[in-house]
Amino acid sequence: MSNGDIFFGELIGTAILILFGAGVCAAVTLRFSKARASGWIVIAFGWGFAVLAGAYTAAPLSGGVINPAVTFGLAVDTGVWSKVWVYLLGQITGAMIGAILCYLVYYAQFAANVRQTGTTEGTADEPVPTLGIFSTIPEIRNPIANLMTEILATIALVLPILALVGDDRKVEGIGIGLIEGGGGIYGSGIAILLVSLLVVGIGLSLGGPTGYAINPARDLGPRIIHSFLPIPNKGTSDWGYSWIPVVGPLIGGLLGGVIYNAAF
């Protein structure tokens, strides 16, 4: 794969990931959305479908990695680091573009995030902070606990992915290997579907403490965009917390690759 294929594949795939993922969070969060307050299960499945759409789209060009933590895990597994910077650049850029696209889709709802005349303070009609649409926020702010959650949740993502597509994978006969001419790490399409379901499971089981970033680009790119968007009453971009959903998943990705190589 050329650097151009990798960059544009990851850019497009990650943009779609964030459009769907931030989109479901906007749908559940914002006033005047038909899906408002539909809950965590909707968010978990929305992010799973986001991975499905983004990875399938990017797969023919770049393999559909769309996650720096997975990129690190694959690099540890294969020993190939020369293309990592291209993947990361495409992923961060795509995440920022996806955040802008989400903003445009919900432009009217974001613009209506103001106090209405006669609104009673503390009611459901109050303006809402919008950072949680774009990036993660911990329920309990404890840096050590939050970092540990992100590391473990990312290991839980990267290890199964490597079991599906890793260089030394032993699983055969269930249709997850490379197909002829596939040209990417995901080869046959069912692997992406399985990873998407895995992300749903991580969201349901491990997402409660921090909102399960498990992807540095997914958190950092949209957080940067949130800081610039002209959203009324948008609240803080919480830069004091921003290092945890970047560092935690990167550590988790590296550890996932190390554990996979050691055990398999």
C-alpha positions as CSV (number, residue, x, y, z in Angstrom):
1,M,0.0,0.0,0.0
2,S,1.3,3.5,-0.9
3,N,1.4,6.3,1.7
4,G,-1.3,8.0,-0.2
5,D,-3.6,5.0,-0.1
6,I,-3.0,4.7,3.6
7,F,-3.5,8.3,4.4
8,F,-6.7,8.8,2.4
9,G,-8.1,5.4,3.4
10,E,-7.6,6.2,7.1
11,L,-8.8,9.8,6.7
12,I,-12.1,8.7,5.0
13,G,-12.7,5.7,7.3
14,T,-12.0,7.7,10.5
15,A,-14.2,10.6,9.3
16,I,-17.0,8.1,8.8
17,L,-16.3,6.6,12.2
18,I,-16.7,9.9,13.9
19,L,-19.6,11.1,11.8
20,F,-21.6,8.0,13.0
21,G,-20.1,7.9,16.5
22,A,-20.4,11.5,17.4
23,G,-23.7,11.5,15.5
24,V,-25.3,9.0,17.8
25,C,-24.1,10.9,20.9
26,A,-25.6,14.1,19.4
27,A,-28.8,12.3,18.7
28,V,-29.1,11.1,22.3
29,T,-27.9,14.3,23.9
30,L,-29.2,17.4,22.1
31,R,-32.6,19.0,22.5
32,F,-34.9,18.8,19.5
33,S,-33.4,15.5,18.5
34,K,-35.9,12.7,17.8
35,A,-33.6,10.2,19.6
36,R,-33.0,12.4,22.7
37,A,-32.5,10.4,26.0
38,S,-32.6,7.1,24.2
39,G,-29.8,5.8,26.4
40,W,-26.4,4.1,26.6
41,I,-27.4,1.0,24.7
42,V,-28.2,3.1,21.6
43,I,-24.8,4.8,22.0
44,A,-23.0,1.5,22.3
45,F,-24.6,0.1,19.2
46,G,-24.2,3.4,17.3
47,W,-20.4,3.3,17.9
48,G,-20.3,-0.4,16.8
49,F,-22.0,0.6,13.5
50,A,-19.6,3.5,13.3
51,V,-16.7,1.1,13.3
52,L,-18.5,-1.1,10.8
53,A,-19.0,1.7,8.3
54,G,-15.6,3.3,8.8
55,A,-13.5,0.1,8.6
56,Y,-15.4,-1.3,5.6
57,T,-15.0,1.9,3.7
58,A,-11.3,2.2,4.5
59,A,-10.4,-1.5,4.1
60,P,-9.7,-1.5,0.3
61,L,-7.2,1.4,0.6
62,S,-5.5,1.1,4.0
63,G,-6.8,-2.0,5.7
64,G,-9.4,-0.1,7.7
65,V,-7.4,0.3,11.0
66,I,-9.0,3.7,11.9
67,N,-7.4,3.6,15.4
68,P,-3.9,4.6,16.5
69,A,-4.0,2.1,19.4
70,V,-4.8,-0.8,16.9
71,T,-2.1,0.7,14.6
72,F,0.4,0.3,17.5
73,G,-0.7,-3.2,18.3
74,L,-0.3,-4.3,14.7
75,A,3.1,-2.7,14.5
76,V,4.2,-4.6,17.6
77,D,2.9,-7.8,16.1
78,T,4.4,-7.4,12.7
79,G,7.5,-5.4,13.6
80,V,6.7,-2.9,10.8
81,W,6.8,0.7,12.1
82,S,7.7,2.6,9.0
83,K,4.1,3.4,8.0
84,V,2.8,4.1,11.5
85,W,3.1,7.9,11.1
86,V,1.0,7.8,7.9
87,Y,-1.8,5.9,9.6
88,L,-1.8,8.3,12.6
89,L,-1.8,11.4,10.4
90,G,-4.8,10.1,8.4
91,Q,-6.6,9.0,11.5
92,I,-6.3,12.3,13.4
93,T,-7.1,14.3,10.3
94,G,-10.1,12.1,9.5
95,A,-11.4,12.4,13.1
96,M,-11.3,16.2,12.9
97,I,-13.2,16.1,9.6
98,G,-15.8,13.7,11.0
99,A,-16.4,16.0,14.0
100,I,-17.1,18.9,11.6
101,L,-19.5,16.7,9.6
102,C,-21.4,15.8,12.7
103,Y,-21.6,19.5,13.7
104,L,-23.1,20.2,10.2
105,V,-25.6,17.4,10.4
106,Y,-26.9,18.7,13.8
107,Y,-26.3,22.3,13.1
108,A,-29.8,23.4,13.9
109,Q,-29.8,21.4,17.2
110,F,-26.4,22.9,18.2
111,A,-27.6,26.4,17.4
112,A,-30.7,25.8,19.5
113,N,-28.6,24.9,22.6
114,V,-29.6,28.1,24.3
115,R,-31.9,29.0,27.2
116,Q,-35.4,29.4,26.0
117,T,-37.6,32.1,27.3
118,G,-39.5,30.9,30.4
119,T,-37.2,27.8,30.8
120,T,-37.0,26.7,34.4
121,E,-33.4,26.2,35.6
122,G,-32.5,22.5,36.1
123,T,-35.1,21.1,33.8
124,A,-34.6,18.9,30.7
125,D,-35.1,22.1,28.6
126,E,-31.8,23.6,29.9
127,P,-28.9,24.0,27.4
128,V,-26.5,21.0,27.7
129,P,-22.7,20.9,27.6
130,T,-21.7,19.4,24.3
131,L,-18.2,18.0,24.9
132,G,-19.6,14.5,25.5
133,I,-20.9,14.4,22.0
134,F,-17.3,14.8,20.6
135,S,-15.0,13.3,23.2
136,T,-15.0,11.3,26.4
137,I,-15.6,12.5,30.0
138,P,-15.0,10.3,33.1
139,E,-17.9,9.8,35.5
140,I,-15.5,9.9,38.5
141,R,-12.4,12.0,37.9
142,N,-9.6,9.8,39.2
143,P,-6.6,9.9,36.8
144,I,-5.1,6.6,37.9
145,A,-8.4,4.8,37.7
146,N,-9.4,6.5,34.5
147,L,-6.0,5.6,32.9
148,M,-6.3,2.0,34.0
149,T,-9.8,1.7,32.6
150,E,-8.6,3.0,29.2
151,I,-5.6,0.7,29.2
152,L,-7.5,-2.4,30.0
153,A,-10.4,-1.6,27.7
154,T,-8.0,-1.1,24.8
155,I,-6.2,-4.4,25.5
156,A,-9.6,-6.0,25.4
157,L,-10.0,-4.5,21.9
158,V,-6.5,-5.1,20.5
159,L,-6.0,-8.7,21.7
160,P,-9.1,-10.1,19.9
161,I,-8.3,-8.0,16.8
162,L,-4.8,-9.6,16.6
163,A,-6.4,-13.0,17.2
164,L,-8.5,-12.4,14.1
165,V,-5.9,-10.8,11.8
166,G,-2.4,-11.1,13.5
167,D,0.6,-12.5,11.7
168,D,0.6,-15.7,13.8
169,R,-3.1,-16.2,14.0
170,K,-4.0,-19.9,14.5
171,V,-7.8,-19.6,13.8
172,E,-8.7,-21.2,10.6
173,G,-11.9,-22.3,8.8
174,I,-14.3,-19.6,10.0
175,G,-14.0,-17.2,7.1
176,I,-11.9,-14.5,8.8
177,G,-8.6,-15.0,6.8
178,L,-7.4,-12.8,4.0
179,I,-9.2,-13.2,0.7
180,E,-7.4,-13.2,-2.6
181,G,-6.8,-9.6,-3.7
182,G,-7.9,-8.3,-0.3
183,G,-4.7,-6.3,0.1
184,G,-5.5,-5.3,3.7
185,I,-5.3,-6.5,7.2
186,Y,-9.0,-7.3,7.3
187,G,-9.1,-9.2,4.0
188,S,-12.4,-11.0,4.3
189,G,-15.3,-8.9,5.4
190,I,-16.5,-10.9,8.4
191,A,-13.5,-9.8,10.5
192,I,-14.8,-6.2,10.4
193,L,-18.2,-7.3,11.5
194,L,-16.8,-9.2,14.4
195,V,-14.6,-6.2,15.5
196,S,-17.7,-4.0,15.3
197,L,-19.6,-6.4,17.6
198,L,-16.5,-6.4,19.9
199,V,-16.7,-2.6,20.2
200,V,-20.4,-2.8,21.1
201,G,-19.5,-5.3,23.8
202,I,-16.7,-3.1,25.2
203,G,-19.1,-0.2,25.3
204,L,-21.7,-2.1,27.2
205,S,-19.3,-3.8,29.6
206,L,-16.4,-1.4,30.1
207,G,-17.6,1.9,28.9
208,G,-19.3,3.1,32.1
209,P,-16.3,4.6,33.9
210,T,-14.8,6.8,31.2
211,G,-16.9,6.5,28.1
212,Y,-14.4,4.1,26.4
213,A,-12.3,6.2,24.2
214,I,-10.1,3.1,23.3
215,N,-9.0,5.2,20.3
216,P,-6.8,8.3,20.7
217,A,-7.8,9.8,17.3
218,R,-11.5,9.3,18.2
219,D,-11.0,11.5,21.3
220,L,-8.3,14.0,20.4
221,G,-9.4,15.1,16.9
222,P,-13.0,15.9,17.9
223,R,-11.9,17.6,21.1
224,I,-9.7,19.9,19.1
225,I,-12.7,20.7,16.8
226,H,-15.0,21.2,19.8
227,S,-12.7,23.9,21.2
228,F,-13.2,25.9,18.0
229,L,-16.8,25.3,17.1
230,P,-19.2,28.2,17.8
231,I,-21.7,26.2,19.8
232,P,-23.8,28.2,22.3
233,N,-23.3,27.1,25.9
234,K,-20.9,24.3,24.7
235,G,-19.0,24.2,28.0
236,T,-15.3,23.4,28.5
237,S,-13.2,21.2,26.2
238,D,-11.6,19.7,29.4
239,W,-8.0,19.8,28.3
240,G,-6.8,18.7,31.7
241,Y,-8.3,15.3,31.1
242,S,-7.5,15.0,27.4
243,W,-4.2,13.2,27.9
244,I,-5.8,10.1,29.5
245,P,-7.9,9.0,26.4
246,V,-4.7,9.4,24.3
247,V,-2.0,7.9,26.5
248,G,-4.2,5.1,28.0
249,P,-5.3,3.6,24.6
250,L,-1.7,3.9,23.2
251,I,-0.3,2.0,26.2
252,G,-3.2,-0.5,25.9
253,G,-2.4,-1.0,22.2
254,L,1.3,-1.6,22.8
255,L,0.5,-4.0,25.7
256,G,-2.0,-5.8,23.6
257,G,0.6,-6.4,20.9
258,V,3.2,-7.5,23.5
259,I,0.8,-9.9,25.1
260,Y,-0.3,-11.4,21.8
261,N,3.3,-12.0,20.7
262,A,4.2,-13.6,24.0
263,A,1.1,-15.8,24.3
264,F,0.4,-16.7,20.7
